Amino acid sequence: PNHLVLDWNVYFTADNPTKDDWKNIIAPSLKNIRRALMRKAKPQRQVWLPSRVHLSAGLAYGWMFRATKGFQLIASDALKEENPEDVADESLFGKLEFSMSSVSRKNNSLLLGISIAKDVRPTIIRMTTNGYACRAKLLGDIENLGRTSIFNTTHANKLAEATVKSILTARDRYKTQKIDLLISSSVQYATYLGWHLNACGDFAYWQYRMKYGDAIPSCDLDSLWDGES
């Protein structure tokens, strides 16, 4: 297989990538890589899971090499050393508990808040009381909240699958068309979420800003969309 190293450090320094960065540089580069892998005489449909990257980068990576394109996400040896895959007893895997609630009938977006590494609910409360409007909220919380809440990539994938099922339920119930994502999780969860998101509609990733205690849109499907979807 081809071994490619994607170094995006220049776009994730003091500030996050701008929408122009996503639209004009990052997304086209990922599309070029995907196109090259699929056009090989023997198409390559396996890509490594990212390890130390920003959540929005993991989400975009998973989306570009998503399941509906036939790609499989494979854990590298280095990632396995960081997140051992030797926890096979799935009864030990924590589950996300989801709650849904209606907010405003004058909007068609769904606000998805996922608390795995830390609690995002205080930020969501601030958002919804300071002018942010949405049709409904879908909040997912895991037991034993913290950096070690996810055991390994298998666990991350199962949590992402459960999240997408809940998104589809909420979308059908509230007739939403767009999803605003505010998540605190491992990179692997974010990547698998992008990998599974195809059927859920347009989505935007909201980046938490510690300095201001709020969140702003970081990247959206307008940048990542492609005619092959």
VENJO-V589043 format. One record per pair of residues at least 12 apart in sequence whose ideal C-beta (glycine too) atoms are under 7 Angstrom apart, sorted by the first residue. I is the first residue (numbers start at 0). J is the second residue. D is the distance in Angstrom with one decimal. If there is no record, write none. Layout:
i;j;d
I;J;D
I;J;D
This chain:
i;j;d
0;43;5.4
0;45;6.7
1;36;6.9
1;43;6.2
3;32;6.5
7;25;6.9
7;56;5.9
10;25;6.5
11;53;5.0
11;56;6.9
15;55;6.9
15;206;5.4
15;217;5.3
18;222;6.3
21;218;4.6
21;222;3.9
22;222;4.3
25;59;6.8
26;222;5.1
26;223;5.3
29;59;6.9
29;63;4.3
30;63;6.8
30;225;6.0
33;63;5.7
33;64;6.3
44;69;5.0
44;70;5.3
44;71;6.2
45;71;4.9
45;73;5.1
46;64;4.8
46;70;5.9
46;72;6.4
46;73;6.9
47;73;5.7
47;75;4.7
48;72;4.9
48;73;6.7
48;74;5.2
48;75;6.9
48;78;5.8
48;152;6.2
48;187;5.8
48;190;5.8
49;186;5.7
49;190;6.0
50;77;6.4
50;78;4.9
50;81;6.5
50;186;6.6
52;186;5.7
54;182;6.5
54;184;6.9
54;186;6.4
54;189;4.5
55;204;4.8
55;206;6.5
55;217;5.0
55;218;5.3
57;186;4.3
57;189;4.0
57;190;4.1
57;193;7.0
58;189;4.7
58;190;6.9
58;192;6.4
58;193;4.3
58;204;5.6
59;193;6.5
59;218;6.2
59;223;5.9
60;190;5.8
60;193;6.8
61;190;3.9
61;191;6.1
61;192;6.6
61;193;2.9
61;194;3.9
62;193;3.8
62;196;6.2
62;223;5.5
63;223;6.9
65;193;6.7
65;194;5.1
65;197;5.5
66;194;5.4
66;195;6.2
67;197;4.5
72;190;6.5
72;191;6.8
72;194;6.0
74;152;4.8
82;151;4.8
82;152;6.4
83;151;6.4
84;151;4.9
84;152;6.7
84;153;6.7
86;150;4.4
86;151;5.8
91;150;6.8
92;150;6.2
92;154;4.7
92;157;6.4
93;141;4.8
93;142;4.9
93;143;6.0
93;148;5.7
94;161;7.0
95;139;4.1
95;140;6.7
95;141;5.3
95;158;5.7
95;161;5.7
95;162;6.5
96;139;7.0
96;140;5.5
97;137;6.2
97;138;6.8
97;139;4.9
97;165;4.5
98;138;5.1
99;135;6.3
99;137;5.3
99;169;5.3
99;172;7.0
100;135;6.5
100;136;5.2
101;135;5.2
101;173;6.6
102;127;6.7
102;133;5.2
102;134;6.4
102;135;5.7
102;136;5.9
103;132;5.5
103;133;6.7
103;134;6.3
104;134;7.0
106;132;4.8
106;133;5.3
106;134;4.6
107;134;5.6
107;175;5.5
107;176;4.6
107;177;6.4
108;133;4.7
108;134;5.9
108;175;6.0
108;177;4.4
108;178;7.0
108;179;5.7
109;133;6.6
109;134;6.3
109;135;5.5
109;137;6.0
109;169;5.7
109;170;6.4
109;173;6.6
109;175;4.1
109;178;4.9
110;123;6.7
110;133;4.4
110;136;4.8
110;179;5.1
111;137;5.0
111;166;6.5
111;178;5.5
111;179;6.8
111;180;5.2
111;181;7.0
112;136;7.0
112;138;4.7
112;181;5.0
113;139;4.8
113;162;6.7
113;182;4.0
113;183;6.8
113;184;5.9
114;139;6.8
114;140;4.7
114;141;6.8
114;144;6.1
114;183;5.9
115;141;5.1
115;148;5.2
115;149;6.4
115;183;6.1
115;184;4.0
115;185;6.9
115;188;6.2
116;145;6.9
116;146;5.7
116;148;6.9
116;183;4.4
116;184;5.5
116;185;6.8
117;144;6.7
117;183;4.6
118;144;6.3
119;181;5.3
119;183;5.2
120;138;6.6
122;181;6.5
122;207;6.0
122;213;6.7
122;214;5.6
123;181;6.3
125;212;6.7
125;213;6.2
126;213;6.9
126;214;6.4
133;179;6.7
134;173;5.1
134;175;5.1
135;169;6.1
135;173;4.1
135;175;6.4
137;165;6.2
137;166;6.6
137;169;4.6
139;162;6.2
139;165;6.9
149;185;4.9
149;187;6.9
149;188;6.1
152;187;5.2
155;185;6.0
155;187;3.9
155;188;4.4
155;191;5.3
156;191;4.7
158;188;5.7
159;188;5.9
159;191;3.6
159;192;4.5
159;195;5.3
160;195;6.2
162;192;6.0
163;195;4.5
163;196;6.5
163;199;6.4
166;178;6.5
166;199;4.9
167;198;6.7
167;199;6.5
170;199;6.5
170;200;6.4
176;200;5.3
176;201;6.5
177;200;6.0
177;201;4.4
177;202;6.8
178;199;6.1
178;200;6.2
178;202;4.2
179;203;5.3
179;205;5.7
180;202;5.9
180;203;6.7
180;204;5.0
180;205;6.3
181;205;4.6
181;214;5.5
201;220;4.5
202;219;7.0
202;220;5.4
203;216;5.0
203;219;3.8
203;220;7.0
204;217;4.9
204;218;5.1
205;217;6.4
